[in-house]
Every structure is written in C-alpha cells, then in structure tokens.
Amino acid sequence: MTSYSDFYYSENTNDITNNKENENMMTSNSDFSQIASHDNITNNKENENMLNESLNNVNPESSNFELAAIIPHCPVVLVLDTSHSMWGKGLTDMKNSLIAFYNTLDTVSFNGSQIDIAAVSMGDRLGMIEEFTPFADSLLPQASIRPKGYTPMAAALALALEKLQTQVDMYEQKHIKYVTPQMIILSDGDSSDDITDIAADIRKLVSDGKLFVRTIAMGEKPLLGNLRSLGGELVEPAGELPEAFEDVGQRVSMVYEVEVVEDILDADDVDSVRPAGDVTYIIDGCNMLYIDKYRSGVTMRYLLSITDYMDKNNIPYQVFFDASTRHRLHSSNPAEVKLYEKMLREKSDRWQEVAAGTQADAFILKVADMTPGSVVLSNDLYRDYRAQYFWLKRSCLRRISGSVIGNQVYFPEKSLLIPVSDPEKLV
C-alpha cells in the first residue's frame, strides 16, 4: 500500500496532487515513539475512550457494518489556541470554524468513512478538549472552551503527538487498519515555550510521510516563521476563519479518500474483472440512486456504472425500481428522467419497475429468496422483512453494502471495485 509524503490542493481541478515519492501508508508502532516524550507532558488517562467502546461494540445492525470492518481509520487531532488572546471575537470565530469543519466533513466524506477526532487545548488549561472519538459521536463543536493565559505551543504539540501514538498503538493492538494520521493546528505562532525541538520532530514525521500537518494562521500579525517551522501546509486565510476550516475539512477528507483507494487497490482479494463463482446480483435500483447522496445527490451515475460493469463481464443481474423513481429523479436530477426511461425500454429484461402502490423491496427480496446463491446490492437493511426472510438476520453476505470511494464503487464483501463513468458514456 502506498501513500504520499505531501499533498497540495489544485483549485482548478479539485484533485489532490502528489509532489513527493510514494511511501508506505500504514504506520508502524515506532512512527511516533520517543517524539512525544517531553518532560512537561504526562499522558491523560482519566477519561474512558469512547472510540474503544465503539470499536469493541461494532453494530451489525448498521447498514455500514461491512464497510466499518474493512475501511481503514483516519486519526485527526486538532491543536487549538485557547490562550487569553482568543477571548471575544477569536473564540466566536473558532467555534464557528469548528462547526464549519464538521459540516464540511459530514458533507464530503464518503459513505463508511472512519474518521476519529481528538482536540488539544493550547492555553493555560493545557489538556484534552476531547479524547479520540468517532466523528459521528464527537461533540467538539459544542465543547465549553474558556480561553486563559499564555500559549504553550511546544507542550500542546507534544501532547497531540503522544495522543496520536496511543491511538496508533490501539489500532495495531486491535488489528485495525489506519491511514496516515493528520494534525490541524490553529495558532498565531506566538508561543510561551520553545518550539524548536518539537517543530523538528514534526518536520521529520512530515518528511517521512508519517504525518500530515496543516497549520491555520490566525490573528492580524501571525508569526509565520514559527508556523512554517512546523512543516506541512501553512494556510493563511484570505477571508473569514470558518472559510479556511471548510477548505481544510475538504483537504482532510480528500487525502483520506485517496489513501483508502490505495488500500483497496493494493488488497490481494480485490477482483477487477469478475467475482469467482456463479453469483446473480439483485440490485436495489432506488437505493443505488442514493448511494452517494450527500455528495452527488440523487443520480443514476453509479447504478449505470455497476450495470455496465456487469454487462461487460457477463455477470447476471436484475435491477428493480419503485414506480416513484421518475418523480425522485425529476425532483433532484430531471436530466436523467429520459435516460431512466430509455434503460427501462432497452433493457427491459434486466431493468424492471414495479407497479404503482407496490414497493420494489418486496420483489427484490422475493427474487433473491427464490434464486440460490444470489446477492442483494443495497444499503437498505430491510428491517420490515426480517421475519419473512430469516437470511436477512442470519447473514450479511446475502445483502451487501457499497460506497463511492474516489472514482470507484466498492462492495467490500464481494471485493467488487467498479470504476465510475459519466452516464452519457454508458448508454
């Protein structure tokens, strides 16, 4: 598996560009060892880590259960200036920025993403604002933050590295895959302690491809020399601070997604041609229209890519739709209504719309039940049908979830990795 030592964001192409040689993405136990051993930092153990509970109690009822067990985790630690200078507008801007950051991650992250977040307070109240927590459970934007005192940057950064090391150790002890850790620093660069040694440590991690760092400069006259000494990427907001955090949120998500794609492509069991064995796929057409709804809206793009892949590889499949599909497309993506109708006409043997007043779910599960060895592609849990079809409760291998990652549709339980094309190129 490969990763990259550094990335930058191209505003013209919205691509992540690698400007260094590929390096190994999966980080080892020694990556952060002896980095966070500064004498003025002690490991805060008093709070039980919510992430450990989450990992020990993965819910098989979740539609993302298959994805959660396979997708690598991405640890992200924020180091936030909570010194006295943050009172007033500074504190308001920081809280609004955290909200913007979280909203951006929630919007742009792929389905099944496993981002774990922690935050360090960089002020007199040096410590953890929040221990590592799954993104969906994080309450950082609502945390009570009271700025006070000076800015011990070195101590705060050492604590952040220590927490990352602990998190990495936990992943490895539990045999959980993870990608390159990311650190986000909000500071004006004015430190009450000497950052020379910790800056050198961070630069080394960045140059070795073991850590991504983004430092957001704040204040009217930030000490850019100190901030640049940390390595990584320096973000100088051209507008309001929340806008800078939105941009950083996009970069965090995109870098993570690139590394996950690399992980999937490097996996030995990913089938790029045809799955082994005689498998018929029963596709929940309406559900697949929403597979990437938060980022792409309601669209046939991913469903067409799936069926085109199966047609080219002679894989048997059947797609079912509700009678309301035209209305759903017309409300969200009217340009695709004619395309949908065309597919129903030209591929009537495989694309079927059920009668009005009837749910396609019933047909999907009935056909799957009558077809030995068939697999349902859907993120729907079909809870209302579990009493009728016992196999929905007994095995997730008859119904598998998918996610759009990079420019691929990925169904991990069948190791299906399907390239995505524009709809007009598929018909």
N, C-alpha and C positions, 0 to 999 in steps of 0.2 A: 504494500500500500504506500502511496506517495502523498506528500503534502507539499507545501511551499513555505519558504523561509519568509517571504514578504509578499504582500498584495497591494495593489492600488486600484482605485475605482475609476473607471472611464465614464464620464458623464455622457459622452456621445453614444456609447454602445451599451451601457449598463452591464458591461462584462467585468469580471474580475481578471486582472492580468497578472501573470507571474513574472517577476523580474529577477528571480534567482533560480538556482538549480533545485530540482525536486529533492525532497528529503522524506525520511520516514515519518508518517503521521502519528503512529501510535507511540505514545510517550512512555518511557521506562521509569522504574522506581527511582532511578538516580537523577532524573531530569532536574528536580528542584532540591535535591539533597544538599545540605550544607549552604544553601543560598539564604535560607530564612533563619539563620542561627544567631542573629544579632542579640546581644545580651539584654537589651531593653524590651524584648518581646517574649511573652510566655503564651503558650497555647491555651486558648479559652475552651475548656471542656464542659462548662456547667450546663449548657443547653443541649437537649437531645436533638439530634439532627433529623429534621423532617424528611430529608432525602433518603436516609437509611430506611425509614419506615416505608416510604413509597416503594423503594426497590425490593424490600422484603415482602411486600404485600401487593404485587402486581395483580390487577383485577382482570381475570379472564373474561369478565362480562363486558369489558370495554371493547369498542369497535377497533381500537388501535392496539389491542393486546399483541397480535402477531408482530406489528411494527415495533412496539416498545421493546420486545425481546431481541430485536435484531439491529435496530438503528443505533449507531454509536451516540454516546452522550457528549455534550459540549459544555464544559465548565466555564462560566463567565463571572469574574469578580470585578465589582466596581469599587474604586477608591475615591471617596467623595470628600471634598473640603468642607469641614464643619467648624471652622475656626470663627472667631468673633466677627471677622470681616463679612461673613455670609448673612448677617442679620439683615432684615428688611427685604429689599428687592432681590438680593442674592439668594436668600432662602426660597422666596417665591419662585424665582426662575429655576432653581434646582428642582423643586418639587414638580413644577410644570414640565421640566425636562425629563424627569423620570417617568411621568405619565406618557409623554410623547414617545419615549424609548420603548416602553412596554406596549403601547398601542401599535407601534411600528412592528415589533417582533410578533405580536399577535396577528397582524395582518399579513406579513410577508413570509413568515416561517411555513415550511412545508408540513403537510399532514403527517403526524407521527414523530415530529421533531422532539428531541430530548435535551432541552437546554436547562441547565442547573445554574442558579444565580445566587451569589453572595454579595454582601456590601460591607466595606470597611469605613468607619468614621475617622476622618483625618482632622482631629482637633484635640482639645483638652480631654474630651471623652473618647480617647482612643480605644477602639474595640470594634466588635461586630455589630452593625446595624441589623444585619440578617445573616444567619448561617446559610450554607448551601441548601437551596430549596428548589424543587421542580418549578419551572416557570409558571405553570398553571396554578400553583399553590402560593406563589410569592406574594407578600403583602408590602413589599418595599415602597411602592408609591404612597401607601397610607401610613408609613412609619413616622413616629414622632421624632423629629430631629431638632435639637436645641443647640445652635452654634455657640461656641465658647472658646476663648483662649487663643493660643498660637497654633501653628500648622506643623506638626512633626511628620513631615513627608517621609523621611527615611524609616521611621518606626512603623508608619502606616503601610508603606510598600512592603516592608519585611513581613508584617502580619499577613498581608494579602498573599505573598508567596508561600508563607507557611500554610495557610488555609488551602491553597491550590495543591501543595504537596500532600496534605492529608486527604484531600478529595481524590487525587490520583491514586494514592495508596489504597483507598477504599474501593475504587473501581477495579483495581488489579486483584485485590483480595476476593472480590465477588465475581471475578472473571467477566467484567463488563467492559465492552469496547468503548473507547472515547477518542475524540479528536483533539487537535491542538488547543490547549487552554487559551482563553482570551482575557485580557485585562483592560479595563477602561478607567482612565484617571481624569478627574475633574480638578483642576488646580490653576492658580495664578503663578506657580513656580516659586513662590516665596516660602522658604522652609525655615523652621526654627531649629532644625538639626541638620547635620552634614549629610548630604545625599550622595557623596562621591562614590562610596563603596557599593551602596545598593543600586545606584544607577549603572555601575559597571556590571554588576550581577545581572540586571535586567537586560542590558545590551547584549550580554553573552547568550542569554536564553533566546533572545530575538534572533540574533545572528545564526544560532544553531538550529533555528526552526522549531524550537520547543515552546514558544510563547508568542502570541500576537498581542501587541500593545497599541492602544490608541489613546492619546493624551489630548484632552479638550482644554484649550487655553481659555481662561476666564478673566474678567476684570478689564479695566481700561488700559493698564500698562503691565501685562504679564511678563514675567522673567522668562523669555523664550529660550535663552541659553540653557537654563536649568531643565526646562521641559524637553528640549531637544536631546539633552544628555541621556534621557531615558530610552532612546532608540524608538523603534516602531514608527508610527504615523502621528504627526502633530496636526491637530485640527484647529484652525483659527476661525471661529465663527464669523461669517460675513454679516449675518443678521442676528436674530434673537437666538438665545441659547437652546431653547427647545428644538429649533430647526436643526441645529448641529447634532443634537441627540437623535433626532429622527434619521439623519444621514448615517450616523454611527450604527444605529439599530439595523439599517438596511445592510451595511457592510458586515456586521456580525453574522446576520442570517445568511448572506450570500457566501461568505467564506466557509461557514459551517456546511452549507449545502454542497459546495464544491468538494469538500473533504469527504462527505458522505457518499457522493457519487464515485469518488476514487475508491472508497472502501468497497462499494458494491461491485464495481468493475474488476477489482482485484480478487474478489471472492472466487474460490475454486468451483463453487456449485452453481454459479450464475449461468443460465442457459441462454445463449444469444441466438439460438436457432429454433429448436423445438424441444419442449419438455419430453422427458423419457416416458414411455408407457402410453397406453391408449386412453386419453383423457378428453372428455367432452366438457366444454365450458358453457355454463348457463350464465348469461350476463344480465345483470340488473341495469337496463339501459338508463332509466331515470336517475338512478343513484350515481351512475358514472358521469352524468351531466354535471354533477355537483362535486366531483372528486377533488377539485382544487378551487372550490367556490370562493374562498376568501381572497385569493389572489387573482383568479381568472374569471370569476363569475360563473354563470351557467352557460356551458358551451359543449358542443359535440366534438371538439378538437381531440380530446383524449380518448373518447369512445371510438372515434373513427381510426385513430392510431392503433388501438387494440385490435379492432376487427380487421384492419388492413394487414397487420402483422399475422393474424391467424389465417387469413385468406392466402397470403403468400407462402405460408408454411404448412398449408393443408391441415390445419388444426380444426376439428369440428367444434362449432359453437352455435348458440342460439341467443338472440337478444330480445327481451320483452320490454314493452313500454306501456305506461298508463295512457288512457285516452286524453289526459290533460297535458300531454307533453307539448303539443303545439302551443298551448296557452303559456306554458312555462317558458318556452323559447321565445315566444313573441314578446313576453314581458321583459325579458332580460337580454335576448340576443336575436332580434327579429330577422336579421340577415340569414340566420341558419334555418328558418322555418321551411323554406323551399328545399334546402339541402336535406332536411329530415324527411320531407315528403318524397323526395327523389329516392332516397335509400329504401323507404318502405315499398316503393314501386319496383325498383330494380333488383332488390334483394329480399323479395317477399318470402323466400324460403327460409331466411335466417333472421330477418328483422320483422317483428310482429308487434302490433299494437292491440291491446285487449279492448273489449267492448266498453262503452261508457257505463259508468256505475260499478265497474269491476276493478279490483286492484291487481296490478301486474304481479305483486308479491305472491299471490295465490298460485298463479300459473308458474312462476319461477320455481317455487318450492315443489309443486306437483310434478313438473317435468324432471327436476333434479331427483326427486324421490323415485321416479319410475326409470331413471337412467343410471344403471350401475356404473360406478367409477366417475360420475360427473362431479364437477366442482362449480360452485356458485361464486362469481366475482361480484362482490358488493361490500360496501362499508356498513350496510344495514344489519342490525342484529336479529331482526325478525322475532322480537320477543312475543308477539301475539300468536305466533305459530309454533311455539316450542312444545306445547302439549300435544300437538298433532304430529310433529316431526321430531322424534326423540334425538335424531342425529344432530340437530342444531345445538342441543345441550351437551351431547357427549363428545363431540369432536369439532374443533375449529377448522380442521383440514377439509371439510366439505364446503365451508364458506370462508373465503379468504379476503382480507382487506388489502387495499392498494393505496399508493401515494404517488404524487408527482414530485420527483426529486431531480433537480437540474432540468434537463430536457428529456427525461425518461419517465415512463410509468412503471412502477415497481411493485410486484406482488411477491413478497419475500418467501411465503410458504411454498410457492411453486417455483421460486427462483426465476420468475419471469421479469425480464428487463426489456421494456418495449420503447424504442425511440419515438419521439413525438414529432409529427409533421403538421403543417398548416392544412386545414380541412380541404381547401381548394386543390391541394396537390394529391389528395387521396381519392378523389372521385372523378 
